[in-house]
């Protein structure tokens, strides 16, 4: 696993009314500080990749749909430098994924349903100095193949 990445499996408490689940608590030390919470939806087959942050950590959660999440470590001083991790998150695998600063990240929506992502960051978005660095989804230095393989 890329150094600094954390994954938290969520516990669902189910009864005849529905379910309840805690996402993130201040006593879990997942976020060093709270900056912003955001909500986004992407259609089936969409790839949103890659980007990274120099100042903030992200905490991702997909409450609906399915996503293939890809991380790539850009930190030269990290023992996991240039490693790639893949996670499958969504309604079938409710988990939180902590993505440290300087780890490139992106996702592809799997299946036939849109995917919704709710994410928390340690810094608020600053439109005058955006902490959003972009890398093309097909960048050869990362070399990730987004195509589904028949097995």
One Martini backbone bead per residue (centre of mass of N, CA, C, O) as a GRO file, in nm:
protein
  151
    1UNK     BB    1   0.098   0.035   0.021
    2UNK     BB    2   0.079   0.350   0.013
    3UNK     BB    3   0.212   0.580   0.186
    4UNK     BB    4  -0.060   0.710   0.396
    5UNK     BB    5  -0.268   0.525   0.321
    6UNK     BB    6  -0.621   0.481   0.398
    7UNK     BB    7  -0.860   0.231   0.511
    8UNK     BB    8  -1.225   0.226   0.575
    9UNK     BB    9  -1.447   0.025   0.686
   10UNK     BB   10  -1.784   0.013   0.689
   11UNK     BB   11  -2.054   0.027   0.919
   12UNK     BB   12  -2.372  -0.130   0.912
   13UNK     BB   13  -2.688  -0.046   1.053
   14UNK     BB   14  -2.953  -0.276   1.042
   15UNK     BB   15  -3.307  -0.243   0.976
   16UNK     BB   16  -3.652  -0.198   0.910
   17UNK     BB   17  -3.573   0.118   0.818
   18UNK     BB   18  -3.256   0.055   0.745
   19UNK     BB   19  -2.962   0.265   0.775
   20UNK     BB   20  -2.641   0.313   0.952
   21UNK     BB   21  -2.339   0.533   0.917
   22UNK     BB   22  -2.023   0.611   0.984
   23UNK     BB   23  -1.772   0.798   0.844
   24UNK     BB   24  -1.645   1.046   1.029
   25UNK     BB   25  -1.412   1.109   1.295
   26UNK     BB   26  -1.215   1.294   1.519
   27UNK     BB   27  -1.091   1.010   1.664
   28UNK     BB   28  -0.938   0.872   1.391
   29UNK     BB   29  -0.717   1.032   1.224
   30UNK     BB   30  -0.769   1.094   0.910
   31UNK     BB   31  -0.779   1.402   0.956
   32UNK     BB   32  -0.585   1.673   1.043
   33UNK     BB   33  -0.814   1.846   0.900
   34UNK     BB   34  -1.080   2.070   0.814
   35UNK     BB   35  -1.215   2.214   0.501
   36UNK     BB   36  -1.404   2.017   0.305
   37UNK     BB   37  -1.717   1.932   0.142
   38UNK     BB   38  -1.807   1.711  -0.132
   39UNK     BB   39  -2.016   1.664  -0.440
   40UNK     BB   40  -2.038   1.397  -0.692
   41UNK     BB   41  -2.115   1.303  -1.041
   42UNK     BB   42  -2.086   1.009  -1.258
   43UNK     BB   43  -2.085   0.846  -1.544
   44UNK     BB   44  -2.066   0.583  -1.717
   45UNK     BB   45  -1.714   0.545  -1.804
   46UNK     BB   46  -1.590   0.763  -1.654
   47UNK     BB   47  -1.286   0.955  -1.642
   48UNK     BB   48  -1.109   1.084  -1.345
   49UNK     BB   49  -0.794   1.190  -1.458
   50UNK     BB   50  -0.538   1.326  -1.303
   51UNK     BB   51  -0.470   1.429  -0.957
   52UNK     BB   52  -0.321   1.675  -0.725
   53UNK     BB   53  -0.173   1.773  -0.407
   54UNK     BB   54   0.030   1.990  -0.197
   55UNK     BB   55  -0.175   2.065   0.075
   56UNK     BB   56  -0.385   1.821   0.055
   57UNK     BB   57  -0.616   1.600   0.174
   58UNK     BB   58  -0.813   1.310   0.094
   59UNK     BB   59  -1.161   1.185   0.142
   60UNK     BB   60  -1.321   0.902   0.012
   61UNK     BB   61  -1.677   0.846  -0.102
   62UNK     BB   62  -1.905   0.585  -0.234
   63UNK     BB   63  -2.257   0.561  -0.204
   64UNK     BB   64  -2.276   0.523  -0.527
   65UNK     BB   65  -2.193   0.289  -0.710
   66UNK     BB   66  -1.889   0.232  -0.909
   67UNK     BB   67  -1.522   0.227  -0.849
   68UNK     BB   68  -1.205   0.287  -0.994
   69UNK     BB   69  -0.921   0.343  -0.801
   70UNK     BB   70  -0.627   0.549  -0.862
   71UNK     BB   71  -0.290   0.540  -0.741
   72UNK     BB   72   0.006   0.772  -0.737
   73UNK     BB   73   0.333   0.810  -0.632
   74UNK     BB   74   0.513   1.142  -0.622
   75UNK     BB   75   0.715   1.088  -0.378
   76UNK     BB   76   1.057   1.072  -0.367
   77UNK     BB   77   1.070   1.014  -0.032
   78UNK     BB   78   0.913   0.757  -0.075
   79UNK     BB   79   0.889   0.407  -0.043
   80UNK     BB   80   0.633   0.434  -0.277
   81UNK     BB   81   0.755   0.537  -0.521
   82UNK     BB   82   0.571   0.479  -0.815
   83UNK     BB   83   0.325   0.357  -0.704
   84UNK     BB   84   0.036   0.146  -0.753
   85UNK     BB   85  -0.312   0.172  -0.670
   86UNK     BB   86  -0.614  -0.033  -0.629
   87UNK     BB   87  -0.968   0.045  -0.598
   88UNK     BB   88  -1.296  -0.078  -0.492
   89UNK     BB   89  -1.570   0.143  -0.487
   90UNK     BB   90  -1.892   0.139  -0.315
   91UNK     BB   91  -2.186  -0.012  -0.250
   92UNK     BB   92  -2.019  -0.298  -0.229
   93UNK     BB   93  -1.767  -0.107  -0.086
   94UNK     BB   94  -1.783   0.051   0.199
   95UNK     BB   95  -1.543   0.315   0.194
   96UNK     BB   96  -1.256   0.484   0.305
   97UNK     BB   97  -1.015   0.711   0.136
   98UNK     BB   98  -0.691   0.808   0.200
   99UNK     BB   99  -0.525   1.092   0.036
  100UNK     BB  100  -0.232   1.209   0.003
  101UNK     BB  101  -0.029   1.428  -0.061
  102UNK     BB  102   0.125   1.359  -0.370
  103UNK     BB  103  -0.117   1.174  -0.470
  104UNK     BB  104  -0.234   1.046  -0.734
  105UNK     BB  105  -0.582   1.070  -0.865
  106UNK     BB  106  -0.851   0.843  -0.973
  107UNK     BB  107  -1.147   0.752  -1.181
  108UNK     BB  108  -1.380   0.483  -1.269
  109UNK     BB  109  -1.682   0.404  -1.391
  110UNK     BB  110  -1.877   0.131  -1.314
  111UNK     BB  111  -2.106   0.012  -1.502
  112UNK     BB  112  -2.466   0.139  -1.537
  113UNK     BB  113  -2.412   0.350  -1.309
  114UNK     BB  114  -2.380   0.604  -1.139
  115UNK     BB  115  -2.142   0.793  -0.948
  116UNK     BB  116  -2.092   0.883  -0.610
  117UNK     BB  117  -1.910   1.150  -0.448
  118UNK     BB  118  -1.764   1.197  -0.126
  119UNK     BB  119  -1.552   1.468  -0.007
  120UNK     BB  120  -1.268   1.534   0.197
  121UNK     BB  121  -1.074   1.814   0.320
  122UNK     BB  122  -0.802   2.003   0.465
  123UNK     BB  123  -0.886   2.215   0.241
  124UNK     BB  124  -0.996   2.481   0.090
  125UNK     BB  125  -1.093   2.616  -0.189
  126UNK     BB  126  -0.878   2.829  -0.401
  127UNK     BB  127  -0.925   3.022  -0.681
  128UNK     BB  128  -0.646   3.191  -0.664
  129UNK     BB  129  -0.498   2.902  -0.540
  130UNK     BB  130  -0.498   2.619  -0.673
  131UNK     BB  131  -0.477   2.266  -0.551
  132UNK     BB  132  -0.462   2.169  -0.881
  133UNK     BB  133  -0.307   1.903  -1.031
  134UNK     BB  134  -0.241   1.783  -1.361
  135UNK     BB  135  -0.291   1.460  -1.522
  136UNK     BB  136  -0.318   1.254  -1.756
  137UNK     BB  137  -0.494   0.957  -1.781
  138UNK     BB  138  -0.251   0.857  -2.011
  139UNK     BB  139   0.012   0.876  -1.875
  140UNK     BB  140   0.318   0.719  -1.931
  141UNK     BB  141   0.447   0.740  -1.640
  142UNK     BB  142   0.213   0.567  -1.521
  143UNK     BB  143   0.071   0.341  -1.712
  144UNK     BB  144  -0.242   0.309  -1.705
  145UNK     BB  145  -0.492   0.059  -1.761
  146UNK     BB  146  -0.846   0.117  -1.800
  147UNK     BB  147  -0.911  -0.151  -1.914
  148UNK     BB  148  -1.111  -0.412  -1.931
  149UNK     BB  149  -1.058  -0.750  -1.843
  150UNK     BB  150  -1.078  -1.061  -1.953
  151UNK     BB  151  -1.092  -1.376  -1.734
   0.00000   0.00000   0.00000
